[in-house]
């Protein structure tokens, strides 16, 4: 799939981080970009840019996502690329986390993906039906492969989104709409710092750890390359690639190592 001026792209979580980097990279290639995010103030900083449609939207709301799909169609016509980047970090031991925190993780990281895919899929199918390339990209996490103590809510939401993405890919096989699952590793964004956590000190340490990660622009470039090359799975970062191999080849050993050594990580 070629990214050019004929591309109408919808990017969720586009106010900052990986989502913002992806949206800007697509825009730089000439695509018309519909940027969705719940943070309206940050999102509107690009509101006056040509071919950049800023749409405040909470993807955890089915109704809000449906309205965003209507707005995109009215402004740009039918999209042929959807990139679901919206997400929220939630950290804390199971017994210390509140139900609201756990539900927040599922609402954004799982239901946000579900709502986004369901609301934009009819448009993508229509574009594909005219012989034009169309794709859905779901940005997951290396936590979709395994889990760590204090990450139960976040990992559960990413595992659920991972399963949903694989099922959707199977259902759309042969339809002309390709589904791409992306698994980025540690990325230097404020994702954790702006998330929810039981322990603020551990949250700050994890945010400092992420600050040493990959640049979001590099992750965005890898995602777009995956779209253009027709890939269906994109592993971004050495840490993700190693975790993918280890968790598949030695799942029991991986869990043993986690149980034995997790307390040595200062942010868990």
C-alpha positions as CSV (number, residue, x, y, z in Angstrom):
1,X,0.0,0.0,0.0
2,X,1.5,3.3,-1.1
3,X,1.1,6.3,1.2
4,X,0.5,9.4,-1.0
5,X,-2.0,12.2,-1.6
6,X,-4.7,9.6,-2.4
7,X,-4.4,8.2,1.2
8,X,-7.1,9.2,3.7
9,X,-5.7,8.1,7.1
10,X,-7.4,8.0,10.5
11,X,-5.0,8.0,13.5
12,X,-6.3,7.6,17.0
13,X,-4.2,8.7,20.0
14,X,-2.8,11.4,17.7
15,X,-2.2,14.1,20.2
16,X,1.2,12.9,21.4
17,X,3.6,10.0,21.4
18,X,3.6,7.3,18.8
19,X,0.2,8.3,17.5
20,X,1.3,11.9,16.9
21,X,4.5,10.7,15.2
22,X,2.6,8.4,12.9
23,X,0.1,11.1,12.0
24,X,2.8,13.6,11.2
25,X,4.8,11.1,9.1
26,X,1.7,10.3,7.1
27,X,0.9,14.0,6.6
28,X,4.5,14.6,5.5
29,X,4.0,12.0,2.7
30,X,1.0,13.9,1.4
31,X,-1.8,11.9,3.1
32,X,-5.0,13.6,4.3
33,X,-5.0,12.9,8.1
34,X,-7.8,12.7,10.5
35,X,-6.2,13.0,13.9
36,X,-8.3,11.7,16.8
37,X,-7.6,12.0,20.5
38,X,-9.4,12.6,23.8
39,X,-7.0,15.5,24.6
40,X,-8.6,18.2,22.6
41,X,-6.3,21.0,23.7
42,X,-3.1,19.2,22.6
43,X,-4.8,17.9,19.4
44,X,-5.9,21.3,18.3
45,X,-2.3,22.6,18.1
46,X,-2.3,21.4,14.5
47,X,-5.9,22.4,13.7
48,X,-5.0,25.0,11.1
49,X,-2.7,22.8,9.1
50,X,-4.0,21.9,5.6
51,X,-5.0,18.3,5.1
52,X,-5.0,17.8,8.9
53,X,-8.4,17.3,10.5
54,X,-8.3,17.4,14.3
55,X,-11.2,15.5,15.9
56,X,-11.5,15.4,19.7
57,X,-12.7,11.9,20.4
58,X,-12.8,9.4,23.3
59,X,-12.5,6.1,21.5
60,X,-13.7,4.3,24.7
61,X,-17.1,5.7,23.7
62,X,-18.9,3.9,20.9
63,X,-21.0,7.0,20.2
64,X,-18.1,9.4,20.0
65,X,-16.2,7.1,17.7
66,X,-19.3,6.7,15.4
67,X,-19.6,10.5,15.2
68,X,-15.9,10.8,14.4
69,X,-16.3,8.3,11.5
70,X,-19.2,10.5,10.1
71,X,-17.1,13.7,10.4
72,X,-14.2,12.1,8.6
73,X,-16.4,11.0,5.7
74,X,-18.0,14.4,5.4
75,X,-14.6,16.2,5.4
76,X,-12.4,13.8,3.4
77,X,-14.5,11.1,2.0
78,X,-14.0,7.5,2.9
79,X,-10.7,6.6,4.6
80,X,-8.5,3.7,3.4
81,X,-6.1,3.6,6.3
82,X,-6.9,3.3,10.0
83,X,-4.2,3.3,12.6
84,X,-5.4,2.6,16.2
85,X,-2.7,4.1,18.5
86,X,-4.9,5.3,21.4
87,X,-4.0,3.8,24.7
88,X,-3.6,4.3,28.5
89,X,-1.0,3.0,30.9
90,X,-2.3,1.5,34.2
91,X,0.1,0.0,36.8
92,X,-0.4,-1.4,40.2
93,X,-0.7,-4.7,42.1
94,X,-4.0,-6.5,41.6
95,X,-5.0,-6.0,45.3
96,X,-4.1,-2.4,45.3
97,X,-5.6,-1.4,41.9
98,X,-9.2,-0.1,41.9
99,X,-11.9,-1.6,39.6
100,X,-12.1,1.8,37.9
101,X,-8.4,1.7,37.0
102,X,-8.8,-1.8,35.5
103,X,-11.9,-0.8,33.7
104,X,-10.2,2.2,32.3
105,X,-7.4,0.0,30.8
106,X,-10.0,-2.2,29.1
107,X,-12.1,0.7,28.0
108,X,-9.3,2.4,26.1
109,X,-6.9,-0.3,25.2
110,X,-9.4,-3.0,24.2
111,X,-12.8,-1.4,23.6
112,X,-11.2,1.6,22.0
113,X,-9.7,-0.7,19.3
114,X,-13.1,-2.5,18.9
115,X,-15.1,0.7,18.5
116,X,-12.6,2.2,16.1
117,X,-12.4,-0.9,13.9
118,X,-16.1,-1.4,13.9
119,X,-17.0,2.2,13.1
120,X,-14.5,2.7,10.3
121,X,-14.6,-0.8,8.8
122,X,-17.6,-0.1,6.4
123,X,-15.7,2.7,4.8
124,X,-12.5,0.7,4.5
125,X,-14.5,-2.2,2.9
126,X,-16.0,0.3,0.4
127,X,-12.6,1.6,-0.6
128,X,-11.3,-1.9,-0.9
129,X,-14.3,-2.8,-3.0
130,X,-13.3,-0.3,-5.7
131,X,-9.9,-1.9,-6.0
132,X,-8.1,0.5,-3.8
133,X,-5.7,-0.7,-1.1
134,X,-7.1,-0.4,2.5
135,X,-5.6,-1.4,5.8
136,X,-6.2,-1.4,9.6
137,X,-3.2,-1.0,11.8
138,X,-3.5,-1.9,15.5
139,X,-0.7,-0.7,17.7
140,X,-0.4,-3.2,20.5
141,X,2.6,-3.7,22.9
142,X,5.2,-6.3,23.8
143,X,2.8,-6.8,26.8
144,X,0.5,-8.6,24.4
145,X,3.1,-11.5,24.5
146,X,3.5,-11.8,28.3
147,X,2.8,-10.1,31.6
148,X,4.6,-8.8,34.6
149,X,3.5,-8.3,38.2
150,X,1.8,-4.9,38.7
151,X,0.9,-4.9,35.0
152,X,-2.2,-7.1,35.2
153,X,-4.7,-4.5,33.9
154,X,-2.5,-3.2,31.1
155,X,-1.3,-6.6,29.9
156,X,-4.9,-8.0,30.1
157,X,-6.1,-5.2,27.9
158,X,-3.3,-5.7,25.4
159,X,-3.8,-9.5,25.3
160,X,-7.5,-8.9,24.6
161,X,-6.7,-6.4,21.8
162,X,-4.2,-8.8,20.4
163,X,-6.8,-11.6,20.2
164,X,-9.3,-9.3,18.7
165,X,-6.8,-8.2,16.0
166,X,-5.9,-11.7,15.0
167,X,-9.6,-12.7,14.8
168,X,-10.4,-9.6,12.7
169,X,-7.5,-10.3,10.4
170,X,-8.9,-13.8,9.7
171,X,-12.4,-12.5,9.1
172,X,-11.1,-9.9,6.6
173,X,-8.8,-12.2,4.7
174,X,-9.6,-11.9,1.0
175,X,-11.7,-8.8,1.5
176,X,-9.0,-6.3,0.4
177,X,-8.7,-4.8,3.9
178,X,-5.4,-5.9,5.4
179,X,-5.0,-6.0,9.2
180,X,-1.5,-5.3,10.6
181,X,-0.6,-5.9,14.2
182,X,2.2,-3.8,15.6
183,X,4.2,-4.6,18.8
184,X,6.4,-1.7,19.9
185,X,8.8,-2.0,22.7
186,X,9.9,0.7,25.2
187,X,9.4,4.1,23.5
188,X,10.4,7.5,24.7
189,X,7.0,9.1,25.3
190,X,5.0,10.4,28.3
191,X,2.7,7.5,28.0
192,X,3.5,6.2,31.5
193,X,3.8,9.6,33.1
194,X,0.3,10.5,32.0
195,X,-1.2,7.2,32.9
196,X,-2.7,5.8,36.1
197,X,-0.6,4.1,38.8
198,X,-1.0,3.0,42.4
199,X,2.5,4.0,43.3
200,X,3.6,7.5,42.0
201,X,7.3,6.8,42.8
202,X,7.4,3.6,40.7
203,X,5.5,5.4,38.0
204,X,8.2,8.1,37.9
205,X,10.9,5.5,37.7
206,X,9.2,3.7,34.8
207,X,8.7,7.0,33.0
208,X,12.5,7.6,33.4
209,X,13.1,4.1,32.0
210,X,10.9,4.8,29.0
211,X,12.8,8.1,28.3
212,X,15.8,5.9,27.2
213,X,13.7,4.0,24.7
214,X,13.2,4.3,21.0
215,X,12.2,7.7,19.5
216,X,8.5,7.7,18.5
217,X,9.5,9.0,15.1
218,X,11.6,5.8,14.6
219,X,8.6,3.7,15.6
220,X,6.3,5.6,13.3
221,X,8.7,5.1,10.4
222,X,8.8,1.3,11.1
223,X,5.0,1.2,11.2
224,X,4.6,3.0,7.9
225,X,7.2,0.8,6.3
226,X,5.2,-2.2,7.4
227,X,2.1,-0.8,5.8
228,X,3.9,-0.1,2.5
229,X,5.5,-3.5,2.4
230,X,2.2,-5.4,3.1
231,X,3.3,-6.9,6.3
232,X,0.8,-8.3,8.8
233,X,3.0,-8.3,11.9
234,X,5.5,-5.7,12.8
235,X,7.8,-6.2,15.8
236,X,9.5,-2.9,16.7
237,X,12.6,-2.9,18.9
238,X,15.1,-5.5,19.9
239,X,13.4,-6.0,23.3
240,X,10.1,-6.9,21.6
241,X,11.8,-9.2,19.1
242,X,13.6,-11.1,22.0
243,X,10.4,-11.3,24.1
244,X,8.5,-12.6,21.1
245,X,11.0,-15.4,20.6
246,X,11.5,-16.3,24.3
247,X,7.8,-16.3,25.2
248,X,7.0,-18.6,22.2
249,X,9.9,-21.0,22.6
250,X,10.1,-21.2,26.4
251,X,6.9,-19.9,28.1
252,X,7.5,-21.8,31.3
253,X,11.0,-20.6,31.7
254,X,9.9,-17.1,31.0
255,X,7.3,-17.2,33.8
256,X,9.9,-18.7,36.2
257,X,12.3,-15.9,35.4
258,X,9.6,-13.3,35.9
259,X,8.5,-14.8,39.3
260,X,12.1,-14.9,40.5
261,X,13.5,-11.6,39.3
262,X,10.7,-9.1,38.9
263,X,11.3,-7.3,42.2
264,X,14.7,-6.3,40.9
265,X,13.1,-4.0,38.5
266,X,12.7,-0.6,40.3
267,X,9.4,0.3,38.6
268,X,7.5,-2.9,39.3
